[in-house]
Amino acid sequence: MIPRWAAGQLRTRLADSAAVALLGPRQVGKTTLARELADEWPAGAVYLDLERPADLRRLDDADAYLRSLAPRLVVLDEVHRLPGLFDILRGVIDDNRRAGFRTGQFLLLGSASLDLIRLSSDSLAGRVSHMDLGGIAVDEAADVGIAEGRVWLRGGFPDSLTAGSDQQASRWCADLIRSYLQRDVPMFAPRIPAETLRRLWTMVAHTSGGLHNASRLATNLGISGPTVDRYLDLLDDLGLLRRLRPWHTNTGKRLTKSPKIFVRDTGLLHALLEIETQHQLRGHPVVGASFESFAVESLITAAGPAFQAHHYRTAHGDEIDLLLTRGGRPEVAIEVKLSTAPTLTAGFHRACTDLGVERRFVVHPSVATEPYQTSGTTVSGLESLVRELRRSSAA
């Protein structure tokens, strides 16, 4: 079992809120984390999986049943399968509050973030806190002796990361992709052709980290630009893609306004591209973009909700791969390099100067050397910077 940084955050959220919605892709570890927390919850806990007919039958009279469980924590897995439950939860939560049971009432698990956020926000406004769970991060893996290169190749899904071989991990990721296309797409978007979505997903994998160009994707797929965006919305909603929005500011320069599109998990990215081993990855044209995808997702996850993530690029090519802002102000600028002896670009420094960013980093694959300073910029391995951002977000 790999200890997760999110476990402590989840306990804190439940101690402060009546309900917490834990969001993330299927198989990313939500259920494992919830069961671990439930096993040690002081008042006791009840776990219900809404994909199991027996658990659904318990909710035939959901209002009476859920009221009878107080003051225990109730974990509802795959809660988006029963959208009518949210109106019932509102009344149960309010009555429990009046009875003195104010926090730690419900933990809601779901894999379709937009649907779950909309449903819970409409019915549970002021009663629910939302929390995202990503894959296993490089620092979490390092703490149990798993090398960064293995996390990069296999991705952060626990079953892929801990598979017996790279080939087994690749097959697991390919099976998960197939499961999403055959199970989740018909469930959440029945009118979207699964094969077209797979082709789009694969095309994005080939250009992961590139600027979004809906017209090019639409031409290659034989569909319209708005349809491409609707398909991307679904993959984003399922936690499989990330749109990294551009940062706009009044610097007097023309700025790129297109988002960057990333495949969030590099295990899935490599499975889409049929890359099974480190040797194949190192010789593949996407190796640089793959590491950027891996680094950007790792750093955004480490920064957490304390920061908002963007990219920044001018028409002249001055660029910041990852810009972290807080309170509407740019605070951290990060450039991603595959080389462990990176050369700093003038465009990165000009962009940082334009935005007034003092905390500047160049991140590369982790090596034994400690971070070092050069030209006002810290050059750091990925694991070291992940740990620093975790400390910053907790401060």
C-alpha positions as CSV (number, residue, x, y, z in Angstrom):
1,M,0.0,0.0,0.0
2,I,1.4,3.4,-1.0
3,P,0.5,6.2,1.5
4,R,-1.2,9.1,-0.2
5,W,-0.7,12.7,0.6
6,A,-4.4,13.3,0.0
7,A,-5.3,11.1,3.1
8,G,-4.5,13.9,5.5
9,Q,-6.3,16.5,3.4
10,L,-9.4,14.3,3.2
11,R,-9.5,13.9,7.0
12,T,-9.2,17.7,7.4
13,R,-12.0,18.4,4.9
14,L,-14.3,15.9,6.6
15,A,-13.5,17.5,10.0
16,D,-14.6,20.9,8.6
17,S,-17.5,20.0,6.3
18,A,-20.7,18.0,6.5
19,A,-19.9,16.3,3.2
20,V,-16.9,15.9,1.0
21,A,-17.1,14.9,-2.7
22,L,-13.9,13.1,-3.7
23,L,-13.5,13.3,-7.5
24,G,-11.1,11.5,-9.8
25,P,-10.9,8.9,-12.6
26,R,-11.9,5.3,-12.0
27,Q,-9.2,3.1,-10.6
28,V,-7.2,6.0,-9.3
29,G,-7.6,4.9,-5.7
30,K,-10.7,6.8,-4.4
31,T,-12.3,3.7,-3.0
32,T,-9.1,2.4,-1.3
33,L,-8.5,5.8,0.3
34,A,-12.1,6.0,1.5
35,R,-12.1,2.5,2.9
36,E,-8.9,3.2,4.8
37,L,-10.4,6.4,6.3
38,A,-13.6,4.6,7.1
39,D,-11.9,1.8,9.0
40,E,-10.3,4.3,11.4
41,W,-13.2,6.8,11.6
42,P,-13.8,7.5,15.3
43,A,-17.6,7.3,15.2
44,G,-17.6,4.3,12.8
45,A,-18.5,4.3,9.1
46,V,-20.8,2.6,6.5
47,Y,-19.6,2.0,2.9
48,L,-22.2,1.7,0.1
49,D,-21.3,1.0,-3.5
50,L,-24.1,2.2,-5.8
51,E,-23.0,-0.2,-8.5
52,R,-24.0,-3.1,-6.2
53,P,-27.7,-4.1,-6.3
54,A,-27.7,-5.0,-2.6
55,D,-26.5,-1.6,-1.6
56,L,-29.0,0.1,-3.9
57,R,-31.8,-1.8,-2.3
58,R,-30.8,-0.4,1.1
59,L,-31.6,3.0,-0.4
60,D,-35.1,2.2,-1.5
61,D,-36.1,4.4,1.4
62,A,-32.9,6.4,1.3
63,D,-34.2,9.2,3.7
64,A,-35.0,6.9,6.6
65,Y,-32.0,4.6,6.0
66,L,-29.4,7.4,5.9
67,R,-30.9,9.1,9.0
68,S,-30.6,5.9,10.9
69,L,-26.8,5.8,10.3
70,A,-26.0,9.0,12.1
71,P,-23.5,9.8,13.7
72,R,-21.5,7.4,11.5
73,L,-19.7,8.5,8.4
74,V,-21.5,7.3,5.3
75,V,-19.3,6.6,2.2
76,L,-21.3,6.6,-1.1
77,D,-19.3,5.2,-4.0
78,E,-20.2,6.0,-7.6
79,V,-22.8,8.4,-6.3
80,H,-23.4,10.0,-9.7
81,R,-25.4,6.9,-10.5
82,L,-28.2,8.0,-8.2
83,P,-28.6,11.7,-8.9
84,G,-31.9,11.9,-7.1
85,L,-30.1,11.2,-3.8
86,F,-28.7,14.7,-3.6
87,D,-32.0,16.3,-2.6
88,I,-32.4,13.7,0.1
89,L,-28.9,14.3,1.4
90,R,-29.6,18.0,1.9
91,G,-32.4,17.3,4.3
92,V,-30.5,14.6,6.2
93,I,-27.4,16.9,6.6
94,D,-29.5,19.8,7.9
95,D,-31.4,17.6,10.4
96,N,-28.1,16.0,11.5
97,R,-26.6,19.5,12.0
98,R,-29.6,20.5,14.2
99,A,-29.0,17.4,16.3
100,G,-25.3,18.5,16.9
101,F,-23.7,16.2,14.2
102,R,-22.3,19.0,12.1
103,T,-19.3,17.6,10.2
104,G,-18.0,14.3,8.7
105,Q,-21.5,13.0,7.7
106,F,-21.0,11.9,4.1
107,L,-18.1,11.1,1.8
108,L,-19.2,11.0,-1.9
109,L,-17.1,9.3,-4.5
110,G,-17.5,9.9,-8.2
111,S,-15.6,9.8,-11.5
112,A,-17.5,12.4,-13.5
113,S,-16.5,15.6,-12.0
114,L,-18.7,18.1,-13.9
115,D,-21.9,16.1,-13.2
116,L,-21.1,15.5,-9.6
117,I,-20.0,19.1,-9.0
118,R,-23.2,20.4,-10.6
119,L,-25.5,18.0,-8.8
120,S,-23.8,18.6,-5.4
121,S,-23.6,22.3,-5.9
122,D,-27.3,22.6,-6.8
123,S,-28.5,20.6,-3.8
124,L,-25.7,20.8,-1.3
125,A,-24.5,24.4,-1.5
126,G,-22.7,25.3,1.6
127,R,-22.7,21.7,2.8
128,V,-20.2,20.0,0.6
129,S,-16.4,20.5,-0.1
130,H,-15.0,19.2,-3.4
131,M,-11.6,17.5,-3.5
132,D,-9.7,16.0,-6.5
133,L,-7.6,12.9,-6.3
134,G,-5.0,12.3,-9.0
135,G,-2.6,9.4,-9.5
136,I,0.3,8.4,-7.3
137,A,2.8,11.2,-7.4
138,V,6.6,11.0,-7.7
139,D,7.2,11.9,-4.1
140,E,4.7,9.3,-2.8
141,A,6.3,6.7,-5.1
142,A,9.8,7.7,-3.9
143,D,8.8,7.2,-0.3
144,V,8.2,3.5,-1.0
145,G,11.2,3.1,-3.2
146,I,9.6,3.4,-6.7
147,A,11.8,5.3,-9.1
148,E,10.6,8.4,-10.9
149,G,11.2,6.9,-14.3
150,R,8.8,4.1,-13.5
151,V,6.1,6.5,-12.5
152,W,6.7,8.5,-15.8
153,L,6.4,5.4,-18.0
154,R,3.5,3.6,-16.2
155,G,1.6,6.6,-14.9
156,G,0.0,7.1,-11.5
157,F,-2.8,4.5,-11.5
158,P,-1.9,2.2,-8.6
159,D,-2.5,-1.1,-10.5
160,S,-0.4,0.1,-13.4
161,L,2.4,1.4,-11.2
162,T,2.7,-1.8,-9.2
163,A,2.2,-4.3,-12.1
164,G,4.8,-7.0,-12.3
165,S,6.4,-5.7,-15.5
166,D,6.2,-2.7,-17.9
167,Q,4.3,-4.9,-20.4
168,Q,1.7,-5.8,-17.8
169,A,1.3,-2.2,-16.9
170,S,0.8,-1.2,-20.5
171,R,-1.8,-3.9,-21.0
172,W,-3.6,-2.7,-17.8
173,C,-3.7,0.8,-19.2
174,A,-4.9,-0.4,-22.6
175,D,-7.7,-2.3,-20.9
176,L,-8.7,0.8,-18.9
177,I,-8.9,2.8,-22.1
178,R,-11.1,0.2,-23.6
179,S,-13.3,0.1,-20.5
180,Y,-13.7,3.9,-20.6
181,L,-14.8,3.7,-24.2
182,Q,-17.1,0.8,-23.8
183,R,-18.6,1.6,-20.4
184,D,-18.2,5.2,-19.4
185,V,-18.8,6.9,-22.8
186,P,-22.2,5.1,-23.3
187,M,-23.1,6.0,-19.6
188,F,-22.2,9.7,-19.7
189,A,-22.5,10.6,-23.3
190,P,-24.5,7.9,-25.2
191,R,-24.5,9.9,-28.5
192,I,-20.7,10.1,-28.8
193,P,-19.3,7.4,-31.0
194,A,-16.7,5.5,-29.0
195,E,-14.3,4.9,-31.9
196,T,-14.3,8.5,-32.9
197,L,-13.5,9.5,-29.3
198,R,-10.7,7.0,-29.2
199,R,-9.2,8.5,-32.4
200,L,-9.4,12.0,-30.9
201,W,-7.9,10.8,-27.6
202,T,-5.0,9.2,-29.6
203,M,-4.5,12.4,-31.6
204,V,-4.3,14.4,-28.4
205,A,-1.7,11.9,-27.1
206,H,0.5,12.6,-30.1
207,T,0.5,16.3,-29.4
208,S,0.1,16.3,-25.6
209,G,1.2,19.6,-24.2
210,G,0.5,21.4,-27.5
211,L,-1.8,24.3,-28.1
212,H,-5.4,23.4,-28.8
213,N,-6.4,23.6,-32.5
214,A,-10.0,22.5,-32.8
215,S,-10.1,23.0,-36.6
216,R,-7.1,20.7,-37.2
217,L,-8.6,18.0,-35.1
218,A,-12.0,18.4,-36.7
219,T,-10.5,18.1,-40.2
220,N,-8.7,15.0,-39.3
221,L,-11.7,13.4,-37.7
222,G,-14.3,14.6,-40.2
223,I,-16.4,16.4,-37.6
224,S,-17.1,20.0,-36.7
225,G,-15.0,22.1,-34.3
226,P,-17.8,22.4,-31.7
227,T,-18.2,18.6,-31.8
228,V,-14.4,18.3,-31.1
229,D,-14.8,20.6,-28.1
230,R,-17.8,18.6,-26.8
231,Y,-15.7,15.4,-27.0
232,L,-12.8,17.0,-25.2
233,D,-15.2,18.3,-22.5
234,L,-16.2,14.6,-21.8
235,L,-12.6,13.5,-21.5
236,D,-11.8,16.5,-19.3
237,D,-14.9,15.7,-17.2
238,L,-13.7,12.1,-16.7
239,G,-10.3,13.4,-15.4
240,L,-8.4,12.0,-18.5
241,L,-7.4,15.3,-20.1
242,R,-6.3,18.7,-18.7
243,R,-6.9,22.0,-20.4
244,L,-4.2,24.4,-19.2
245,R,-5.6,27.8,-19.7
246,P,-3.5,30.8,-20.9
247,W,-2.7,33.6,-18.5
248,H,-3.9,37.0,-19.7
249,T,-2.5,40.2,-18.4
250,N,-2.0,43.7,-19.7
251,T,1.7,43.6,-20.6
252,G,1.3,45.4,-23.9
253,K,2.2,42.3,-25.8
254,R,0.1,40.0,-28.0
255,L,-0.6,36.8,-26.1
256,T,-1.5,33.3,-27.2
257,K,-5.1,32.7,-26.1
258,S,-5.4,29.0,-26.8
259,P,-5.2,26.4,-24.0
260,K,-2.7,23.6,-23.9
261,I,-4.2,20.1,-23.9
262,F,-2.5,17.3,-21.9
263,V,-3.2,13.7,-21.4
264,R,-3.2,13.8,-17.6
265,D,-1.8,10.3,-17.0
266,T,1.3,9.3,-18.9
267,G,0.6,5.6,-18.5
268,L,-2.6,6.1,-20.6
269,L,-0.7,8.4,-22.9
270,H,2.0,5.8,-23.6
271,A,-0.7,3.0,-24.0
272,L,-2.5,5.1,-26.6
273,L,0.8,5.5,-28.4
274,E,1.7,1.8,-27.9
275,I,4.9,2.6,-25.9
276,E,5.6,-0.2,-23.4
277,T,9.2,0.3,-22.2
278,Q,11.7,3.0,-21.3
279,H,13.8,2.1,-24.3
280,Q,10.8,2.7,-26.6
281,L,9.9,5.9,-24.8
282,R,13.4,7.4,-25.0
283,G,13.5,6.8,-28.8
284,H,10.0,8.1,-29.5
285,P,9.3,11.5,-31.0
286,V,6.9,12.4,-28.1
287,V,9.5,11.8,-25.3
288,G,9.9,15.5,-24.6
289,A,6.2,16.3,-24.7
290,S,5.6,13.2,-22.6
291,F,7.9,14.4,-19.9
292,E,6.4,17.9,-20.0
293,S,2.9,16.2,-19.5
294,F,4.2,14.2,-16.6
295,A,5.9,17.2,-15.0
296,V,3.1,19.6,-15.4
297,E,0.5,17.2,-14.0
298,S,2.8,16.3,-11.1
299,L,3.4,20.0,-10.2
300,I,-0.2,21.1,-10.5
301,T,-1.3,18.3,-8.2
302,A,1.4,19.2,-5.7
303,A,0.5,22.9,-5.8
304,G,-3.1,21.9,-5.0
305,P,-6.1,24.3,-4.7
306,A,-3.9,27.0,-3.2
307,F,-2.7,27.9,-6.7
308,Q,-4.3,28.3,-10.1
309,A,-2.4,26.8,-13.0
310,H,-1.9,28.5,-16.4
311,H,0.6,28.7,-19.3
312,Y,1.9,31.9,-20.7
313,R,3.1,32.6,-24.3
314,T,3.5,35.7,-26.3
315,A,3.3,36.0,-30.1
316,H,7.1,36.4,-30.2
317,G,7.6,33.0,-28.5
318,D,8.4,34.1,-24.9
319,E,6.9,31.3,-22.9
320,I,6.4,29.9,-19.4
321,D,5.4,26.2,-19.5
322,L,3.6,26.4,-16.1
323,L,2.6,29.6,-14.3
324,L,1.1,29.2,-10.9
325,T,-1.0,32.2,-9.6
326,R,-2.5,33.0,-6.3
327,G,-5.0,35.8,-5.5
328,G,-4.8,36.8,-9.2
329,R,-1.1,37.4,-9.1
330,P,1.6,35.2,-10.8
331,E,3.8,33.7,-8.1
332,V,5.7,30.7,-9.6
333,A,7.1,30.3,-13.1
334,I,8.3,26.9,-14.3
335,E,10.0,25.7,-17.4
336,V,10.2,22.0,-18.1
337,K,13.3,20.5,-19.7
338,L,14.1,16.8,-20.5
339,S,17.8,17.4,-20.2
340,T,19.3,17.0,-16.7
341,A,21.8,19.8,-17.6
342,P,19.3,22.3,-19.0
343,T,20.1,25.5,-20.9
344,L,18.0,28.4,-19.7
345,T,16.1,30.2,-22.5
346,A,16.0,34.0,-22.8
347,G,12.3,33.9,-23.6
348,F,11.6,32.3,-20.2
349,H,13.4,35.1,-18.4
350,R,11.7,37.8,-20.5
351,A,8.3,36.3,-19.8
352,C,9.1,36.2,-16.0
353,T,10.3,39.8,-16.1
354,D,7.1,40.9,-17.9
355,L,5.0,39.3,-15.3
356,G,7.2,40.3,-12.3
357,V,7.6,36.7,-11.2
358,E,10.5,36.2,-8.7
359,R,10.2,32.5,-8.0
360,R,11.5,30.9,-11.1
361,F,12.3,27.2,-11.7
362,V,13.6,25.0,-14.4
363,V,12.6,21.4,-13.7
364,H,14.1,18.2,-15.2
365,P,14.1,14.5,-14.5
366,S,15.4,13.9,-10.9
367,V,19.1,13.1,-10.4
368,A,21.2,12.8,-7.4
369,T,22.4,16.5,-7.4
370,E,20.7,19.0,-5.2
371,P,18.8,22.0,-6.7
372,Y,21.1,24.9,-7.6
373,Q,20.7,28.5,-8.5
374,T,21.7,30.2,-11.8
375,S,20.7,33.6,-13.2
376,G,18.1,34.0,-10.5
377,T,16.5,30.7,-11.4
378,T,16.4,27.4,-9.4
379,V,17.3,24.3,-11.4
380,S,15.6,21.4,-9.8
381,G,14.7,17.7,-10.2
382,L,11.0,17.0,-10.5
383,E,10.7,15.2,-7.1
384,S,12.4,18.1,-5.2
385,L,10.1,20.7,-6.8
386,V,7.0,18.6,-6.1
387,R,8.0,18.5,-2.4
388,E,8.7,22.2,-2.3
389,L,5.3,23.0,-3.9
390,R,3.5,20.8,-1.3
391,R,5.2,22.8,1.4
392,S,4.2,26.1,-0.2
393,S,0.6,25.0,-0.7
394,A,0.4,24.0,3.0
395,A,1.8,27.2,4.3
